Structure formats: C-alpha cells, structure tokens
Amino acid sequence: MKLKNLITLSLLFAFTFSIAHEYVFAIFDEEQCSVVEYVDEIRGPGNHHDDICDIHFEYHHAYMFPQENLLIQVSNISSKPILYKDSYKFSINLDIVIPPIA
C-alpha cells in the first residue's frame, strides 16, 4: 500500500510540475517559440539570454542532449551467430485435462 501511495504522489508531482512549467512559459512568452528557433539553438546557442525561448531551451538542454550516456555502454558485439540451426522441432501438447465430475 505504501508503494502505491508513493507512486501516486510522484505522478501527481510530475503532473503538477508539467502543468506549472507550461503555464509559466505560456505567461512569460510574448510570441510562440518555433521549431526553427530550437534548431538554431542546437546548431549554435546564441548569446541573447533575455529571450524566454533561449531560457526554455537551456532548461531542457541538459535533459534532451546529455553530454555522456552512462546508462547504455556500447561494447563490441561478436559477429558470429549465436544459433546455428535454421529450423527447430516444435511439438505441442494436445492432452486436455478434464477435472473429475463429482
């Protein structure tokens, strides 16, 4: 029961944060941030930090483009196949168990 309450609380926090985040940027943004602005920021971040789109981009930049991926380690995968057979024998059990009649 405690885990369920913790999950519910974390989901409510995530929803509240998402709504508040969107509300704040909707209030302070005079014009809509376009996709072109985000692409320009990715190619070369500008020096004008007074624009709300730039601030929003910098806020999400750490989450969208991590500098180093620590969770997924790319290792050398062996090139030889794991399984050598092309086909396998398949059998199915058709015996139906009937419960005893009382």
Stockholm file with secondary structure:
# STOCKHOLM 1.0

chainA/1-102         MKLKNLITLSLLFAFTFSIAHEYVFAIFDEEQCSVVEYVDEIRGPGNHHDDICDIHFEYHHAYMFPQENLLIQVSNISSKPILYKDSYKFSINLDIVIPPIA
#=GR chainA/1-102 SS CHHHHHHHHHHHHHHHHHHHHHHHHHHHCSSCCCHHHHHHHHHSCCSCTTSHHHHHHHHHHHHHSCSSCCSCCCCCCCCSCSCCCSCCCCCCCCCCCCCCCC
#=GC SS_cons         CHHHHHHHHHHHHHHHHHHHHHHHHHHHCSSCCCHHHHHHHHHSCCSCTTSHHHHHHHHHHHHHSCSSCCSCCCCCCCCSCSCCCSCCCCCCCCCCCCCCCC
//
